[in-house]
């Protein structure tokens, strides 16, 4: 019970921070996206190359790289130029690390793009220029439904592991439960899209 209350309280705080950032937009949204991007790139590097004294320079360059991509929404030319320069430095350092390593190390750059570009679009959208400003909130709502559905179903009936080495507790049953609950929740949210999120979407789109 205590664990559930802690998770619930942290979830409420987490949701409140996201809602406030989306409502304010602009720099508040940039700070939120930057924080998520940094957390994400650290986790990806931990899984792909490990974090040690040897790989720390790559981690720092990945952090600055993903932040420069996130900043494309604010200043496209500056963001791209900084990112390109960082990749040149990263390439030189990564070759040296791989050459001097006793074990095989793969140092991909895909994590920066995978995280940075979607967050840049989310920030750009928060200005409400081409799309409804509150669209990211709808996306987060569906993500929360998926996470909650997967957690509940996986806890109750999860048997078959998806990827034990990466995430030991995730199961195929939880995955299926998350998908079903997300689709069901999206169908219900469809009725309130115009009122809550300021947009009119077809049921197929949502």
N, C-alpha and C positions, 0 to 999 in steps of 0.2 A: 504493500500500500504506500509506504514511504517513497519507494522508487517511482511509483506512478505519479505521486503528487509533485515530486521534483521534476519529472519529465513534463508534466502538465504546466507547472509554473514557468519553467524555462521556455516552453513552447509559446506560452502567452506573451512573454516578454519579447521573444524572437519575432512573433507575428506583429506585435505592436510597433517594433522598430521598423519593420518592412513597410507597414501601412503608412507610418508617419513619413518615411523617406519618399515613398511614391507620391503621397499627397503634396509634399513640398516640391518634389522634383529638383531639377538643377543640380547644385552642388551636394545637396543631401543624398540624391540618388547616386551621384558619382562616388561619394564616400562609402555608401552601402555596397555598390558594385565592386569598388576597389578592395574592400575588406573581403568580400566573397571570393574574388579572383585570387587574392594572395593566399587565403586559406586553401583554395582549390589547387593552386600550383604547388604549394608545399606538399599537399597530400599526393599529388601525381608524381612529383619527384621522389618522394619517399618510396612509392611503389615501384617506380621504373629504375631508378639508379641508386636509391638509398641516400641517406643524409649522413655525411661524415666530413672530416676535415678536408679530404681529398675532393669531394663533390660540392663543398660549400660555395666556391665561386660560381658554379653553374646554377645553384639554387638562387643566389643573389641576382644573377643576370636574368634568370627566369622571372623572378619577382618584378624587377624593373621592366622587363620586356612585356609582361602581361599588363602592367600598369600603363605602359605607353600605348598599348592597343586599346585599353579601356578609355584612354584619353582621346582617342580618335573622334569620339562623339563631341568633344569640346573643341579640339583644334586638330583637324585631320592631317594637315601638312606636318605640324610639329610631332604629332604622335607617330606617324609613319617614318619620318626621318630618324627620330630617336630609336625606334624599334629596329630599323635597318642597321644603324651603327652598333647597337647592342648585339645583334646577331653576328656581325663580323667579329667582334671581340669574343663572343661565345664560341664561335667556330674554331678560332685559334686555341682558346683555352681547352675546349673539349678534346681536340686532337692530341694535345699534350697529355691530358689526363688518360685518355685511352692508350696512348703509346707507352706511358710509364706504368700502366696498371698490370698487375700480375693476373688478374681475372678479366674476362670479357665484360665490358661496360657499354651499354647502348645509351646514347644521350640524344634522344629525339627532341625536336622543337615543336611538335604538334600540340603539346599541352598549352602553350601560350596562345595559339590561334583558337584552339578548342574552347578556351575560357574567355579570352579577351574580346573576340569579335561579338559573340552573343551579348555580353555585358555592355559593349559599346552601343549596340542596337537598342538595348533596354534603356540606357541613359538617354539616347537620342529620342526615343519614344516618349520619355517622361516630359519632354518639352511640349508634347501634344501638337507637333507640326503636321505630320502626315497621318497619324493614327490617334485614336482616343488615348488620352494621357493615362487613364487608369487601366489600360490593357495589361500591364505587368502584374497588377493585383489579381486579375482573373487567372493569369498563368500560375502565380504563386498559390492561389486557392486550389487549383487542380493538382498542383504538386503536393500540397498538404494532404489532400484527399488520397492521393496515391500512396504517400508515405504511411498515413494512418491505416489505410486499408491493408497494405502489405504487412505492416507490423501486427495488426490484430489477427488477420487470417493466418499469417506465418506462425504467430505464437500459439494459436489454438490447434492448428492442424498441419503445420509445416513438417515435412519428412525428408524431402529430396533436396539436397544442397545444390545451390547454383554454382558457386565458386568458393569452395572451402578455404583456399589459400588467401584469397583477397578479402572475402567477407564471410566468415564461418557461419554466421547465424541466418544469412539470407537463403530462402528456399524458393523452389518453383511454385509451390502452393501460395506463398506470400505474394510472389510476383503476379500470379493470376488474380488473386484477391484484390491487389492494388489496381489492376487494369479494370476489373469489373466495377469496383466502387467508384473509380474515377469517371468512367463512362456514365454510370448512373448519376453521379453528382453533377457532371456536366449537363446532363439532360435536365436536371432540376434547376441549375443555375441559368439555363437558357431563358426561363421565364422572367428572370430578374436582371438580365444583361443591361437593358436600356436604363433601368432605374438605378442599379447599383454601380455599374461600370461605365455608363454614358456611351454605350455603343449598341448598335443593332446588328446582330449576327444571325445567320441561318442556323438551324439545328445541325446541319452537316458541318458547317464551319466550326462550331463550338465543339 
